[in-house]
């Protein structure tokens, strides 16, 4: 067997193992970051993200499904990655830590409030009707819920989040 054949077999094995891990529901990004592995569809799951282990479409599908399940169970406190449409920019919340606020709409029509801490991360320019991809912590409420922790944790105790819009990522 020549060198080129060995490389091809190795590449196929690596891709195949990654695919199997995703099909089994492991969040490869979380595992790389040292977080406990979680099944992608089970309780407390963290959906795959588009920055390495999946695509924006996978984030949209998995994240949207996870939010719908959590809303039905009134569940809170988990990190989720979403791709959604910005419905409306709201005034900043200036009480305590300052937050940039905006509403996003998921594919099924559910809207969520996003509260992005602009004391810890820079404001991200957002246009209404633009697509945005974000990672943050979901908190249930009767209106659909909210997403926060869309920034790094300066103390390193909480998984970091981010917002990506118009080709720019803010952490």
N, C-alpha and C positions, 0 to 999 in steps of 0.2 A: 504494500500500500504506500503510495507516495505522500509527500508532505501536504499537498493541496487536498487530497482526499481526507487525511486526518483532520485538517482544519475545518473542512466542511462538516464532518461527523461531529466534531466538538461543538461547532456553532449550532448545529441542529439539536444536540443534546441540551445546550444551555437554553435555547429558545423553548424547547419542549418542556423542560423542567419549570421554567417561568410560567408557561401557559398552564401546566398542571397545578402549580401553586395558586394561580389566579382562579382556576376552575374550582379548586378546593375551598376558595374563599379567603385566602390569606392576603392581608394588606402588606405587600412587600415594602412599601415606603415606611410604614410604621415599624416593621421588623428592622429595616436598615437604621431607623432612628432610635432603636432600642426600646420601643414600646412593646407591650405584650401583644402577641399575634391574636387577632380576632377573626372569626368567620365573617365574611362580608355580608351575609344575610341574617346572622343571628343577633340576639340581644347584645347591645353594647358594641355593635360592629362599627368599624370605620371604613367607609367606602374607599375603593381604589381612587387614586388621584391621577390627573393628567400629567403630572410632572415626573413620569418615570414608569409607573406600573399600569397605566391605562390611558384613556383618551378623554377629551372633554365630553364626548358622548357617554362614555362609561360613568364619568362623574355625575353627569346630568341624570342618567337613568338610575344609578345606584343611590345617589344622594337624594333625589326626589322621592324614590320609593322609601328610603329610610325615614325621611321627614314625614311622609304620610302615615307610616306605621307608628312613629313616635307621637304624632298628633292624636291618633286614635287612642293610644294608651296613656296620653298625658305624660309622656316621658321627656326628660330633660337631661342636659349635662354631658352630651357626647359631641365629639368633633365630627364634622361632616364637610365634604367637598361638594360644591354645587356650581352649576353653570345655569344662569338665569338671565332674564331681561329686567333691566332697571325700569321700574314703573314711574317712580316719582322721587325727586330729590326733596328732602325735608330740611327744615332749619336745624342747625347744630344744637345739640344739647350741651349747655354750658354750665349745668349744675355739677359740681365736683369735677371729675375728670371730663375733659371736653370730648365729645363724640360727633363725628360726621354721621348723619342719619339718612337713610334712603330705603325705599321699598323695592323689593324684587318680586317677580312673579315666576312661579315654577310652571312647568309645562301643563300641569293639570288645573292651573288657575289659582292655586293657593298663593297668597302673598305673605311675605315675611319682612319684618323690620330688620335692617342691618344697622348695628351701632358700632362704628369703627373708631377706636380710641385715637384721636389726633394729638394727644399728649405723648403717646408712645410711638406713633407711626405718622408719616406724613399723609396729608389729605390726598385722596386720589380723585382726579378729575373724571366725573361721570356725566354722561348725557342720558336723558330719558330715552327709552327704547333701545339703548345699546345693550349688548351682551356683556356680562361680567362673570368671571369665574372666581370663586372665593373658597376659602377654608376657614371655618370658625366653629364655635361651640353653639349648639342649638339649645334654646330654652323655650319650653312650651308656654303658650298663653291662649286664651279663647279666640283671639283674632288670627291665629295661625302660628305664631311663635316669633322668636327673634334670634338673630345670629350675632354673637359678639366674640371676642378673642380673635379678631381678624388681624392680629399683629403678633410680634414676638413677645415673649415674656422676659423682661429684663433680669428677673431673678432666676430664670431657668427652671421653674417648678411646674410650669404648665406647657402642654404642647403648643407650639406656635401656629398661628394662622397667617393668612395673607389674602390680598385682593389683587386680581389681575384684570385690567381693562385697557383696551386700545394698545395691546402689546406691551404693557408696562405692569410690573408686579411691585406691590408695596407690602412690606412685612413689618 
